[in-house]
Amino acid sequence: MTASNALLETVKAAYARYEQEAGEFLHEYTAAGNQVYCGAGCFGCCNMPIRLSLAEAALVASVLTPEEARKVERHARKVLHNARTAPDEDEYVRRHRLKVGYCPLLGADGACTRYEVRPTRCRDTFSAMSAVYCQEGTWEGMTKPERREYQREVRRTPGTDGETHFIAPLEALSEPVWERCSRAMRREWNLEAWGDFWVLTTLAARPAFMAAIARGDKGAALREARQAGLEHPELIEFA
C-alpha cells in the first residue's frame, strides 16, 4: 500500500505555491541589491539532518528507482546508528555531517537528482553570505576574532535573523507547506508522522508500514519500523 494520489498531489501543490512565493521574494531581494550565494552545484548544506513529514517522504519514495531506494536505505541505517550512539544533539549533527555524509540523491556534479520532489527544508535553505559558511568545520575552524566578525556581518546582512547567515523569510514562507501536509495526513490517515528524511522515505516504500499508517495504527507502524530495523524515537514521531 502507498499514499494516495490525492495526498501526493496536495504535497506537490504546496511545493508549487512555495516555489512561486519564494521566487517572488528572491526576485525582490536581489533587485534590492542583495545577493544569494546558492546555486547549481552548490551542496555545502547537503549533509545536514533533514526533518520532513511522511507525506513528503511518500512523494519522494514514489519516484525513486530501485537503486536509488537502496542507496536511501543504506543512508537511513547510517542515520539510525548515529542517532543510537551520539551522546547529544550537537554531536549527532556533527557526526551526521562528517560521518553519515552527503545525501545519496546528490549527483556527481553536486546537483540534486530528485530536485523536483526535494523536501521543504531543502527548498527553504538559502545563504545570504558566502556558501563557505554552510560547510561543516568552517565555524569550528574560525578564531574568536573571525567568529565575532562573522556575527557582525550576519547582523548587518539583510534577510538574516541576526543569528545565522541563512535567509530567514524563506524559512517562514515554508511553514504553510508543513501545515498543508499536516492537514493532508490527518485527513488521509487520522494521524501525523514526522521524522528523518531518509528513514521515513525508506519506510514509505514498505507496504506493511504504509498499511498500518493507512489504518491509523501508530503501534503497528512502529512495530513494522522496528522489524525493519529503522525505529528510533527521534527519527519517527507521531502526532
SULTA-V17900 format. One record per residue. N is the residue number from 0. RES is the residue in one small letter. PHI is phi in whole degrees, -180 to 180 (* if undefined). OMEGA is omega in radians with two decimals (* if undefined). D_CENTER is the distance of its C-alpha to the mean C-alpha in Angstrom with 2 decimals. Layout:
BEGIN
<<N;RES;PHI;OMEGA;D_CENTER> <N;RES;PHI;OMEGA;D_CENTER>>
END
This chain:
BEGIN
<<0;m;*;3.11;23.94> <1;t;-127;3.08;20.82> <2;a;-67;-3.13;19.30> <3;s;-72;3.07;21.75> <4;n;-60;-3.13;21.80> <5;a;-62;3.13;22.04> <6;l;-67;-3.14;18.70> <7;l;-63;3.12;16.99> <8;e;-68;3.07;18.95> <9;t;-63;3.11;17.88> <10;v;-64;3.13;14.19> <11;k;-60;-3.14;15.46> <12;a;-65;3.11;17.75> <13;a;-65;3.09;15.24> <14;y;-63;-3.11;13.23> <15;a;-62;3.12;16.69> <16;r;-64;3.12;17.78> <17;y;-63;-3.11;14.94> <18;e;-60;3.11;15.63> <19;q;-65;-3.10;19.27> <20;e;-68;3.11;19.04> <21;a;-66;3.11;16.81> <22;g;-62;3.11;19.24> <23;e;-65;3.11;22.15> <24;f;-62;-3.10;20.94> <25;l;-65;3.09;20.38> <26;h;-61;3.14;23.79> <27;e;-68;-3.12;25.47> <28;y;-63;-3.13;23.73> <29;t;-76;3.10;24.90> <30;a;-64;3.11;28.21> <31;a;-82;3.09;28.92> <32;g;97;3.12;28.84> <33;n;-87;-3.07;25.44> <34;q;-119;3.01;23.37> <35;v;-109;-3.01;19.75> <36;y;-98;3.11;19.22> <37;c;-101;3.12;16.35> <38;g;-172;-3.13;17.50> <39;a;-56;3.12;17.83> <40;g;87;3.10;17.74> <41;c;-90;-3.05;16.02> <42;f;-137;-3.11;13.38> <43;g;-61;-3.11;13.90> <44;c;-101;-3.01;10.35> <45;c;-81;3.00;9.14> <46;n;-116;3.09;10.12> <47;m;-84;2.97;8.06> <48;p;-62;-3.13;6.76> <49;i;-126;3.07;3.19> <50;r;-104;3.12;4.71> <51;l;-154;3.08;5.64> <52;s;-88;3.08;9.28> <53;l;-64;3.09;11.56> <54;a;-61;3.11;12.66> <55;e;-67;3.14;9.56> <56;a;-62;3.13;9.68> <57;a;-64;3.10;13.36> <58;l;-66;3.10;13.11> <59;v;-61;-3.10;11.41> <60;a;-59;-3.07;14.02> <61;s;-70;-3.08;16.72> <62;v;-113;-3.07;16.73> <63;l;-75;2.98;16.43> <64;t;-77;3.10;19.73> <65;p;-55;3.14;21.15> <66;e;-67;3.09;20.70> <67;e;-63;3.13;17.01> <68;a;-62;3.11;16.63> <69;r;-66;3.11;18.66> <70;k;-63;3.12;16.59> <71;v;-64;3.13;13.38> <72;e;-65;3.10;15.63> <73;r;-60;3.11;17.07> <74;h;-65;3.14;13.81> <75;a;-59;-3.12;13.09> <76;r;-71;3.02;16.57> <77;k;-68;3.08;16.13> <78;v;-61;-3.13;13.24> <79;l;-62;3.11;15.71> <80;h;-60;3.12;18.55> <81;n;-63;-3.14;16.90> <82;a;-63;-3.11;16.20> <83;r;-79;-3.02;19.84> <84;t;-113;-3.12;21.42> <85;a;-68;-3.08;19.78> <86;p;-75;3.13;22.24> <87;d;-158;-3.05;20.00> <88;e;-65;-3.13;16.56> <89;d;-61;3.14;17.37> <90;e;-70;3.08;18.50> <91;y;-59;-3.14;15.54> <92;v;-65;-3.13;13.26> <93;r;-61;3.14;16.14> <94;r;-66;3.14;16.62> <95;h;-59;-3.08;13.05> <96;r;-73;-3.05;13.39> <97;l;-91;-3.01;17.03> <98;k;-110;3.06;17.63> <99;v;-65;2.95;14.71> <100;g;90;-3.02;14.07> <101;y;-73;3.12;12.29> <102;c;-55;-3.12;10.14> <103;p;-70;3.09;13.06> <104;l;-92;3.07;12.31> <105;l;-83;-3.12;13.25> <106;g;-80;-3.12;16.85> <107;a;-63;-3.14;19.89> <108;d;-89;3.13;20.10> <109;g;85;-3.13;16.77> <110;a;-102;3.09;15.38> <111;c;-71;-3.11;12.59> <112;t;-82;3.10;14.75> <113;r;-127;-3.04;12.80> <114;y;-57;-3.04;12.08> <115;e;-68;-3.13;13.48> <116;v;-119;-3.12;10.98> <117;r;-59;-3.09;7.67> <118;p;-64;3.13;5.00> <119;t;-54;-3.09;6.10> <120;r;-63;3.08;4.16> <121;c;-73;-3.11;5.20> <122;r;-79;-2.98;8.29> <123;d;-102;-3.14;9.40> <124;t;-99;3.13;9.46> <125;f;-130;-3.10;13.08> <126;s;-101;3.08;15.75> <127;a;-94;3.10;19.22> <128;m;-134;-3.09;20.76> <129;s;-48;-3.10;21.15> <130;a;-64;3.08;18.08> <131;v;-60;-3.14;19.88> <132;y;-73;3.11;18.60> <133;c;-84;-3.03;14.98> <134;q;-84;3.09;16.30> <135;e;-61;3.10;16.63> <136;g;100;-3.13;20.27> <137;t;-63;3.14;21.20> <138;w;-61;-3.11;21.52> <139;e;-63;-3.11;23.15> <140;g;-87;-3.10;25.59> <141;m;-84;3.04;26.72> <142;t;-76;3.12;30.08> <143;k;-60;3.07;30.68> <144;p;-62;3.11;32.15> <145;e;-67;3.11;29.19> <146;r;-67;3.11;26.81> <147;r;-65;3.12;29.12> <148;e;-67;3.07;29.18> <149;y;-58;-3.11;25.41> <150;q;-64;3.07;25.39> <151;r;-65;-3.13;28.24> <152;e;-65;3.10;26.54> <153;v;-60;-3.08;23.40> <154;r;-65;-3.12;25.76> <155;r;-98;3.12;27.67> <156;t;-94;-3.14;24.85> <157;p;-60;3.05;24.37> <158;g;97;3.12;21.05> <159;t;-84;3.09;19.76> <160;d;-90;-3.13;19.89> <161;g;87;-3.11;22.50> <162;e;-112;3.13;20.49> <163;t;-130;-3.05;18.00> <164;h;-87;-3.13;18.06> <165;f;-80;-3.08;15.00> <166;i;-82;-2.98;16.14> <167;a;-64;-3.11;15.97> <168;p;-59;3.13;17.16> <169;l;-69;3.06;14.23> <170;e;-70;3.12;12.00> <171;a;-64;-3.14;14.93> <172;l;-65;-3.09;15.20> <173;s;-84;-3.08;11.85> <174;e;-59;3.10;13.17> <175;p;-62;3.09;15.35> <176;v;-63;-3.14;12.64> <177;w;-67;3.10;11.67> <178;e;-65;3.11;15.44> <179;r;-67;3.09;16.28> <180;c;-64;3.12;13.99> <181;s;-60;-3.14;15.64> <182;r;-64;-3.13;19.02> <183;a;-65;3.12;18.54> <184;m;-67;3.10;17.76> <185;r;-61;-3.11;20.73> <186;r;-66;-3.05;22.87> <187;e;-87;-2.99;22.25> <188;w;-119;-3.07;21.92> <189;n;63;3.04;23.26> <190;l;-159;3.02;20.36> <191;e;-123;3.06;16.71> <192;a;-129;-3.12;14.29> <193;w;-135;3.09;10.99> <194;g;164;-3.08;9.38> <195;d;-71;-3.12;7.70> <196;f;-53;-2.99;5.88> <197;w;-76;3.09;9.06> <198;v;-66;-3.12;11.48> <199;l;-67;3.10;11.06> <200;t;-65;3.10;11.13> <201;t;-65;-3.14;14.21> <202;l;-68;-3.14;15.76> <203;a;-65;3.12;15.36> <204;a;-91;-3.11;17.66> <205;r;-99;-3.07;20.23> <206;p;-56;-3.09;22.95> <207;a;-66;3.10;24.25> <208;f;-63;-3.10;21.03> <209;m;-69;3.07;20.47> <210;a;-66;3.08;24.18> <211;a;-65;3.10;23.95> <212;i;-61;-3.11;21.07> <213;a;-61;3.10;23.28> <214;r;-82;-3.07;26.09> <215;g;74;-3.05;24.16> <216;d;-99;-3.12;25.09> <217;k;-62;-3.12;22.61> <218;g;-60;3.13;25.04> <219;a;-66;3.11;25.40> <220;a;-63;3.11;21.67> <221;l;-66;3.11;21.39> <222;r;-65;3.09;24.46> <223;e;-65;3.11;23.05> <224;a;-65;3.13;19.93> <225;r;-67;3.13;22.42> <226;q;-64;3.11;24.67> <227;a;-80;-3.12;21.96> <228;g;74;-3.05;21.39> <229;l;-127;-3.10;17.77> <230;e;-95;3.02;18.42> <231;h;-159;-3.05;17.46> <232;p;-62;3.13;17.51> <233;e;-94;-3.12;14.52> <234;l;-109;3.06;12.33> <235;i;-138;3.13;13.78> <236;e;-131;3.12;15.06> <237;f;-113;3.06;17.34> <238;a;-133;*;18.71>>
END
